[in-house]
Amino acid sequence: MAVTKIRRISSWTLWAVALVSVVVLGLFYTGGVVDPNAEQKAPVNTDLLLYWCYIIFAITIVTMLILGLFQFISTVRAKPKSALASLGVLILFAGLLGLTYSMGNGTALSGINEDSAQFNTSFWLKISDMWIYSMFILLAVCVLAMISGTVLKVFRR
């Protein structure tokens, strides 16, 4: 019963996020541009798309940290040695974010319109680079995990 409820909640959440994402992308691509005569055309709803991406990523990070903490607390009670492994994953993730933040470039961009100028600061540019680099690294780790899992499964037969 609990698995069915969890599956139903996660399915509805996925559909809701996907629907909002499709609407935001539709507004971004069909909303027009700020100045059609400008050299670099900026879509009207760029800020909406960026805020939606930040919201989704922030919710993901906060959820991961909270659920990781709950898992750590429940595992400490049952198996203290296993709890250190889950704590290690959280520490590695925080280290990844710190490393990718330090890799980010804070140099101001040229040719930015007035609406985007508020985000053309070193902090926001490094934060954007941090998310992008983190997503690339995590994507590579996922692909490597899928490949290694498949290879190990083949050799275990």
N, C-alpha and C positions, 0 to 999 in steps of 0.2 A: 504494500500500500504506500509506504513512504517513498519507494523508488518511483512509483508512478506519479506521485505528487511532485517530486523533484524534477522528473523528466518533463512533466507538463509545464511547470514554472519555467524551466530553462528553455523549453521550446517557445513559449509565449514571449519570453524575454528576447530570444533570438529574433523572432518575427517582428517584434516591436522595434528593436534597434535597426534591423534591416530595412523596415518600412520608413523609419525616420531618415535613415541614411540615403535611401533612394529619393525621398522628397528633397532633402538638402542638396544632393547631387543634381537633381532636376532643376532646382532653383538656381544653382551655380551655373550650370551649362546653358540654361534658357533665359536667365535673368537679364541678359544684355550686358553692356559695358558702361563704365562711368563716363568716358569721353571717347566717342567713336573716332575722333580725329587725332587722338593721341598716338604717339609713336609706339608706346607699349600699352596695349589695351588691357585694362584691369576689369575683370568681371565685377558686377555690382555686389554679388553675394559672397565675395571671397572671405570676408570676416565671419559670416555665418558658417561657412565650411570649416574654417580654422577653429572656431569656437566649438563646433560639433566634434571635431577630431580631438581637441583638448579634453572635452568632457568625457568622451568615450575612453580615452586613454587614462585619464585621472580616475574614473570609476573602476577601471580594470586594475590599476595599481593599488588603489585603496582596498578594493575587495580582496586582491591577492594578499596584501599585508595583513588584513584582519583575519581572513580564513587561515593564513599561515600561522598567525599567532594563536588562534584557537586550536589548530592542529598541534602546535608545539606544546601548549598547556595540557591538552588531553594526553599527548604521548609521554610527557614528563611523568605523569601519574602512573601510566602503564609500563612503559619501557624507557627509562632515562637515557640509555645509550642511543636509541633510535631518535630521540628528541634532538640530539646534537646534529644529526644529519639534516633534519628539517630546518633547524636554525642556521646551518651552514648554507643552505639554499637561499635563505633570505639575506644572509650576509653577502653571498656572491652576487645576488641581484642588486643590492645596494652598491656594491663595488663596481658592478657593470655600469650603473647609472652615473656614478662618480667618474669612472674612466671615460665614458662617452661624453660627459659634460666637459671634461678637460680637453677632449679632442675637438670640441666644437670651435667654430670660428666666430669671433665676436665683432669682426670688421663690419662697419655699417655698409649697407647696400646703396648703390646709387640708382637714381631713376625711380625712386619710390614715390607714389602719390601721397597726398596729404593724409588720407584716411589710414594708410598703412604705416605712416611715419612713427606712430606711437609704439609700434612693435619693432622698429628698426634700432633697437638698443642692443648693447652687448649681451645683456642677460637673456632677452627673448631669442636672439639669434643662436646663442649657445644652447638654450633649452630646446629649440627646434632641432638643432643638430643632434642633441642628446637623444631625443625621441627617435629620430630617423636612424642614427647609428645603432641604437639599441634594438630597433625593429629588425634591421638587417642582420645583426648578430644573432638575435633570437630565432629569426627565420632560418639562418644557416644551422643553428643548433638543432632545430626541429627536423630539418631535412636530413642532417647527419644521424639523428636518432632514428628516423624512419628507415634509412638505409642500413644502419648497423643492426637494427631490430630484425629486419628482413634477412640479412646475411646470417645473423646468429640463429634465426629460426630454421634456415636451410641447413646449416651445419649440425644442428641438434638432431636431425632426423636420422 
